[in-house]
């Protein structure tokens, strides 16, 4: 039987998905590349730690990739998912 986590979990999950989408939009607006640290500071200026798991999720699902010179890059797959409204529900 599947466990229902409740509204608190759903709210946190939704917030994470929106943050992931915002990071992808940021990358798209910056020609597909942005410095990893700049993204981290831009989305988490008060250092709450919310952006770290969001970036890791993007990297895990190949929506973005980290280059050897410390930049985040929007992948083709990430660009397609960014334009897919059903993915962000």
Beta strands, then each sheet from edge to edge (+ up, - down):
strand 1: 33-35
strand 2: 64-66
strand 3: 71-74
sheet 1: 1+ 3- 2+
end
